[in-house]
Amino acid sequence: MSFKPLFARSLAADPDRLHFAAHSHHLWPDASREGQIECWDDAARLADRKWKRVMGEIWSAAQAEVAAELGTGQSDAVVFAANTHDFLVRLWGAAPRRAGGPLRILTSDGEFHSARRQFARWAEEGSVTLDVVAAEPFDDFANRFLARAAAGEHDLILVSHVLFGSGRVFAGLEELARLADPAGPWVVVDGYHAFMALDAPLTPALGERLFYLGGGYKYAMSGEGMGFLHCPPEFGARPPLTGWYAEFEDLTLPPGQIGYAPDAMRFMGATFDPSALYRFLAVRGMLAANGLTTARISGLVRELQQRLIDELGDSVLGTAELLNPTSGEQHARFLALRSPAAKGWCDALSARNIVTDVRGDVLRIGFGLYQDEADVDLLLEALRNL
């Protein structure tokens, strides 16, 4: 069964394109356009009063969808921002500095650029001390990372649930959660490549201990502008980097008093573009109407991935190292293939209007609902002719 009709507009915009980069810029389904228009129409119809609807019905519905997808059911633990970098900065400001000096951060060398660059810059100017664990060899990465985390020498611990470069899944969330404490350390999990790619990546118990970051740009199919943070209770009651929406529920406070919402809204910023929330809700409605759960989509993607893997030996990619084999229950929505020729392959495919991407010496090939077996076969044909 093909789900391409759900993406008719994006596919028709460039009908000769083969888009194998759902892990990068996921194609938008038609439903997202309907959500965008609904946002515009609400602004025209309600004007100033639109915020009552946005911060009421729209916000709470989006919170509920995120919490349900994560597997926690804790809607009031979810807060939104324009991107996850906003939350990294707020967490840096709020996390306890138990040693009295710079914030002590533990992370890996496999993190996305939002954290990698910001942490490195803070370390450069002395705002943090940085302890970086090598993600490779990955087979013992979780044990090595957990050993450093258990040493008790850090105030904030950040690691990706699915590493964006290799597509490998970090399996130590339960152990990290046992280390987390409101007084420090705080544990932050970058779940961008897990949200709506791994089924129910958290549990209610984990949601009580871990901060979890994600957003709408990739497998949520909703585009930019919807970063989210799932916040454990009692961690950071009064973040110092704060916008006026953090006290949105009570605008009657006396002048000069700095109030905070008791739930995840305590990490809220200021005025924002709500259109991404509308798109997200429209996409979630589309998926529900078609019986498309994350588990079902992952199953469809896994079949396409395996079809490609089975035939790679007849192509130039047969010489590459597959960093994330499809064994195991959980898998990224992309294949990561390492080779010195990765950049050349990516460029050669791009010249044929086949979209993949490259990170260093790793070619990433992503999969989504808008592909079928015929698309994989066309990709294989191109690879055999590179």
C-alpha positions in Angstrom: 0.0 0.0 0.0 1.3 3.4 -0.9 0.9 6.5 1.2 2.2 8.9 -1.5 -1.3 10.5 -1.9 -0.8 12.0 1.6 2.2 14.0 0.2 0.7 14.9 -3.2 1.7 18.5 -3.1 5.3 18.0 -2.1 5.8 15.2 -4.6 4.1 17.1 -7.4 6.3 20.1 -6.7 9.3 18.2 -8.1 8.0 14.9 -9.6 11.4 13.8 -10.9 13.0 14.1 -7.5 13.8 11.0 -5.3 13.9 12.4 -1.8 15.9 10.0 0.6 16.4 12.6 3.3 13.4 12.3 5.6 16.0 12.4 8.5 16.9 15.9 7.3 14.1 17.9 5.8 11.1 15.6 5.9 8.7 16.3 3.1 5.6 17.9 4.3 2.2 16.1 3.9 -0.7 18.0 2.5 -2.3 18.1 5.9 0.5 20.4 7.1 -0.7 23.0 4.6 -4.2 22.7 6.0 -2.8 23.4 9.4 -0.9 26.4 8.2 -4.0 27.9 6.6 -6.0 27.3 9.8 -3.4 29.3 11.7 -3.7 32.2 9.3 -7.4 32.1 9.3 -7.5 32.1 13.1 -5.3 35.2 13.1 -7.5 36.9 10.6 -10.7 35.9 12.4 -9.6 36.4 16.0 -6.8 39.0 15.8 -5.7 39.7 19.4 -8.0 37.1 20.8 -6.2 34.3 18.8 -3.9 33.9 21.8 -6.7 32.6 23.9 -7.2 29.8 21.4 -3.5 29.2 20.8 -2.6 29.0 24.5 -5.7 27.1 25.3 -7.0 24.6 22.7 -4.0 24.5 20.4 -1.2 24.4 23.0 -2.9 21.8 25.2 -3.8 19.6 22.2 -0.1 19.7 21.0 1.1 19.0 24.6 -1.2 15.9 24.8 0.0 14.6 21.4 3.7 14.9 22.3 3.2 13.3 25.7 1.2 10.4 24.2 3.8 9.9 21.5 6.7 9.9 24.0 4.8 7.4 26.2 4.6 9.4 29.3 1.1 10.8 29.1 2.3 13.8 31.1 0.9 16.7 29.1 1.8 19.4 31.6 5.5 18.3 31.4 5.7 19.5 27.7 6.7 23.1 26.7 7.4 24.4 23.2 9.9 26.9 21.7 11.1 27.8 18.2 14.0 25.2 18.4 15.8 23.0 20.8 18.8 25.4 21.0 16.5 27.8 22.9 16.0 25.1 25.5 19.7 24.2 25.7 20.4 27.8 26.7 17.6 27.9 29.3 18.8 24.6 30.8 22.4 25.9 30.9 21.1 28.9 32.9 19.0 26.9 35.3 21.1 23.8 36.0 22.8 23.7 39.5 26.5 24.4 39.7 27.3 22.2 42.6 31.0 22.9 42.6 30.4 26.6 42.7 32.3 27.3 39.5 31.4 26.8 35.8 28.7 24.3 34.9 30.3 20.9 34.4 28.9 19.2 31.3 29.3 15.6 30.2 28.4 14.8 26.6 29.6 12.7 23.6 31.4 13.6 20.4 28.3 12.3 18.5 26.0 15.2 19.3 24.2 17.4 16.8 25.7 20.8 16.1 23.2 22.7 18.3 24.8 21.2 21.4 28.3 20.5 20.0 28.9 24.1 18.9 27.3 25.8 21.9 29.1 23.6 24.4 32.4 24.1 22.7 32.0 27.9 22.7 31.0 28.0 26.3 34.0 25.9 27.2 36.2 28.2 25.1 35.1 31.3 27.2 35.0 29.5 30.5 31.2 29.3 31.2 31.4 25.5 31.3 33.9 22.7 31.7 33.4 20.0 29.1 33.9 16.2 29.4 33.4 14.5 26.0 33.1 10.7 25.6 33.9 9.2 22.2 30.9 7.6 20.6 33.1 5.0 18.9 33.6 2.2 19.2 29.8 2.2 19.7 29.5 -1.4 21.0 30.7 -0.2 24.4 29.7 3.4 24.2 26.8 3.1 26.6 28.9 1.5 29.2 31.7 4.0 28.9 29.3 6.9 29.0 27.4 5.6 32.0 30.7 5.0 33.8 31.7 8.7 33.4 28.2 9.8 34.4 28.2 7.7 37.5 31.4 9.3 38.7 29.4 12.2 40.0 31.6 14.9 38.6 29.0 16.7 36.4 26.1 19.1 36.8 24.5 18.4 33.4 24.6 15.3 31.3 23.5 15.3 27.7 23.4 12.5 25.2 21.4 11.7 22.1 18.9 8.9 22.1 19.7 8.2 18.4 23.0 9.6 17.3 22.5 11.8 14.3 25.7 10.8 12.5 25.7 7.0 12.9 22.0 6.3 13.6 22.9 4.1 16.6 20.5 4.0 19.5 21.7 4.7 23.1 20.2 2.1 25.4 21.1 3.5 28.8 18.3 5.9 29.6 17.1 3.9 32.7 20.6 4.0 34.2 21.0 7.7 33.5 17.6 8.4 35.1 18.7 6.8 38.3 21.5 9.4 38.5 19.3 12.4 37.9 18.5 14.7 40.8 16.9 18.1 41.1 20.0 19.2 43.0 22.2 17.9 40.2 23.1 16.3 38.0 20.4 17.0 35.4 20.1 14.5 32.5 19.1 15.8 29.1 18.4 13.5 26.3 18.4 14.8 22.7 15.5 12.8 21.2 15.2 14.6 17.9 16.0 11.5 15.9 13.9 9.3 18.2 10.6 11.4 18.3 8.1 9.7 16.0 10.8 7.3 14.9 11.1 5.1 18.0 7.8 4.0 19.4 7.2 5.4 22.9 10.8 6.3 23.6 10.1 7.2 27.3 8.0 5.7 30.1 6.1 7.7 32.8 8.9 6.8 35.2 11.6 8.1 32.9 9.6 11.3 32.3 9.8 12.0 36.1 13.6 12.1 35.9 14.9 13.1 32.4 14.7 16.2 30.3 13.8 15.1 26.7 14.3 17.3 23.7 12.7 16.9 20.3 10.9 18.8 17.5 8.7 18.8 14.5 11.2 19.2 11.7 11.9 15.6 11.0 9.7 12.6 11.6 6.8 14.6 13.0 6.6 16.0 9.4 5.5 19.4 10.7 8.5 21.6 9.7 10.5 24.1 11.6 9.4 26.2 14.6 8.2 23.4 17.0 11.0 22.5 19.4 9.8 20.9 22.6 11.1 20.0 26.0 9.6 17.3 28.3 10.5 18.5 31.8 10.7 16.4 34.9 8.9 17.9 37.9 10.9 19.7 40.6 13.9 20.3 38.3 14.5 24.0 38.0 11.6 25.8 39.6 12.9 29.3 38.6 14.9 29.3 35.4 16.9 32.6 35.2 16.6 32.9 31.4 12.9 33.4 31.2 10.3 35.0 29.0 7.0 36.6 30.0 5.0 33.6 28.9 6.5 31.7 31.9 3.9 33.5 34.0 1.2 33.6 31.3 -1.3 31.9 33.5 -1.3 34.7 36.0 -0.8 38.2 34.5 -2.3 39.8 37.6 0.9 39.5 39.6 1.9 42.8 41.3 4.6 44.8 39.3 8.1 43.7 40.1 7.1 40.2 41.2 8.6 37.4 39.1 6.2 34.5 39.0 6.6 31.1 37.4 4.2 28.5 36.3 4.5 25.3 38.4 4.5 23.0 35.4 6.8 22.9 32.3 5.7 26.4 31.4 8.3 27.6 33.8 10.8 27.1 30.9 8.7 29.1 28.5 10.1 32.1 26.5 8.1 34.9 24.9 5.9 35.6 21.9 6.3 33.0 19.3 4.9 31.8 15.9 2.2 29.2 16.6 1.9 28.0 13.0 4.1 24.9 13.7 1.7 23.7 16.4 -1.2 23.9 13.9 0.8 22.0 11.3 1.8 19.4 13.9 -1.8 18.8 15.0 -3.0 18.6 11.4 -0.4 16.0 10.7 -1.2 14.0 13.8 -4.9 14.0 12.8 -3.9 12.7 9.3 -1.9 9.9 10.8 -4.6 8.9 13.2 -7.2 8.9 10.4 -5.1 6.5 8.4 -4.1 4.2 11.2 -0.5 5.2 11.0 1.2 4.8 14.3 4.9 5.2 14.8 5.3 1.5 15.1 3.5 0.9 11.8 5.5 3.5 10.0 8.7 2.1 11.4 7.7 -1.3 10.1 7.1 0.1 6.6 10.4 2.0 6.7 12.3 -1.1 7.9 11.0 -3.1 4.8 12.3 -0.3 2.5 15.7 -0.2 4.4 16.1 -3.9 4.1 15.3 -3.9 0.4 18.1 -1.4 -0.1 20.6 -3.3 2.1 19.9 -6.6 0.4 20.9 -5.2 -3.0 23.8 -2.8 -2.0 26.4 -5.4 -2.8 25.8 -4.8 -6.5 26.5 -1.1 -6.2 29.3 1.3 -5.3 27.9 1.4 -1.7 28.8 -2.3 -1.4 32.2 -1.1 -0.3 30.8 1.1 2.5 30.5 0.2 6.2 26.9 0.2 7.4 27.2 1.8 10.8 23.6 0.9 12.0 22.6 -2.6 10.8 18.8 -3.3 11.0 19.2 -5.9 13.7 17.3 -5.2 17.0 13.9 -3.8 17.7 14.7 -0.1 17.5 16.3 1.5 14.5 16.9 5.0 13.1 14.8 6.1 10.1 18.1 6.4 8.1 21.0 4.2 7.1 24.5 5.5 7.8 27.1 4.3 5.4 30.8 5.2 6.0 33.3 5.5 3.2 36.0 8.0 2.0 33.8 8.3 -1.1 30.7 9.4 0.8 30.8 13.0 -0.3 31.4 12.1 -4.0 28.4 9.7 -3.9 26.2 12.3 -2.3 27.2 14.8 -5.0 26.7 12.3 -7.8 23.3 11.4 -6.6 22.3 15.0 -6.2 23.3 15.6 -9.9 20.6 13.0 -10.7 18.0 14.8 -8.5 18.3 12.1 -5.8 18.5 13.8 -2.3 20.7 12.2 0.4 23.1 13.9 2.7 26.6 13.4 4.1 28.2 14.0 7.5 31.9 13.8 7.2 32.6 10.4 5.7 29.1 9.1 6.3 26.4 9.0 3.7 23.0 9.1 5.2 20.0 7.7 3.3 16.6 8.4 5.0 13.2 6.8 4.5 9.6 8.0 5.1 6.0 7.4 4.3 6.3 9.1 0.9 8.5 6.3 -0.5 7.6 2.9 -1.8 9.5 -0.1 -3.2 9.7 1.5 -6.7 11.6 4.4 -5.3 14.1 2.1 -3.6 14.6 0.3 -6.9 15.2 3.6 -8.7 17.8 4.5 -6.1 19.5 1.1 -6.5 19.6 1.6 -10.3 21.2 5.0 -9.9 23.8 3.6 -7.4 24.7 0.8 -9.8 25.5 3.4 -12.4 27.5 5.8 -10.3 
